[in-house]
Amino acid sequence: MFAEERKSKIAQMIKSGQSVKVSELAKLFGVSESTIRRDLAELETLGIIKRTHGGAVNNFLTSFEPSFAEKEDKFAKEKEYIGKLAASFIHDGDTIILDSGTTTQYIARNITAKNVVIITNSVNIAYELSNNENVEVIITGGVIRTKTKALVGDIAQNVLKQFRVDKAFVAANGVSIEFGVTTPSHVEAAIKRAMIENAKEVFLVADSSKFGQVTFSLICPVQRLDYIITDKMDERQKSEYEKLGVKVIT
């Protein structure tokens, strides 16, 4: 059996809900445990599985969506670091789209540029920026999702279509080379796509826990991004993204 066929069969086993052990897979396919570990490492890089001690489990989290409060407490230090780093890419006179999210809220808190116009679908970010005299804030309007405090729906999408901006900073719940940039909500995915379509440069801001995750709704393929800003990424994974033309900033 060829390596690609073996990896495909392993992926199918895990997707069906099985959790697998390295030792069992080695016996099943008649190869060494080190070979199976390499297979699992490659599948994890693609975002298909999540390795565990001695094996692997399915990495698809399609139905789970944390609330804003749950996300706010998680990886706060990493998100603050990403927010400061992302804010350094906002320059005087820029026009910006800021997606809703806990990571993008840290961007809003760290903007030092002047004469900036920011369009956002976030209730929290709009409030955060309301006292910043160097920023003009445009709120998309729309229906508020209580879980994430994001404004969504036709009203929000139609407002976004009226503008062309220099940079869009977009958040996501999952990032996978094979399965793309994803989020649990299809209505939020539609808003994020509208943001991406109307920006000269697209920045994905995501802490390292999001990589290799896959959730329900596709926002865009990884290749559609210009930059990924994250807290950490190993060189092998970074190389995979940069082969697709995406600059990774850590």
Secondary structure as GFF3:
##gff-version 3
##sequence-region A 1 250
A	DSSP	alpha_helix	3	15	.	.	.	ID=ss1
A	DSSP	beta_strand	20	21	.	.	.	ID=ss2
A	DSSP	alpha_helix	22	29	.	.	.	ID=ss3
A	DSSP	alpha_helix	33	45	.	.	.	ID=ss4
A	DSSP	beta_strand	49	52	.	.	.	ID=ss5
A	DSSP	beta_strand	55	58	.	.	.	ID=ss6
A	DSSP	alpha_helix	68	73	.	.	.	ID=ss7
A	DSSP	alpha_helix	76	87	.	.	.	ID=ss8
A	DSSP	beta_strand	95	98	.	.	.	ID=ss9
A	DSSP	alpha_helix	102	109	.	.	.	ID=ss10
A	DSSP	beta_strand	116	120	.	.	.	ID=ss11
A	DSSP	alpha_helix	123	129	.	.	.	ID=ss12
A	DSSP	beta_strand	135	139	.	.	.	ID=ss13
A	DSSP	beta_strand	143	145	.	.	.	ID=ss14
A	DSSP	beta_strand	150	152	.	.	.	ID=ss15
A	DSSP	alpha_helix	154	160	.	.	.	ID=ss16
A	DSSP	beta_strand	165	171	.	.	.	ID=ss17
A	DSSP	beta_strand	174	176	.	.	.	ID=ss18
A	DSSP	beta_strand	180	183	.	.	.	ID=ss19
A	DSSP	alpha_helix	186	197	.	.	.	ID=ss20
A	DSSP	beta_strand	199	205	.	.	.	ID=ss21
A	DSSP	three_ten_helix	208	210	.	.	.	ID=ss22
A	DSSP	beta_strand	217	220	.	.	.	ID=ss23
A	DSSP	three_ten_helix	222	224	.	.	.	ID=ss24
A	DSSP	beta_strand	227	229	.	.	.	ID=ss25
A	DSSP	alpha_helix	235	243	.	.	.	ID=ss26
A	DSSP	beta_strand	247	249	.	.	.	ID=ss27
###
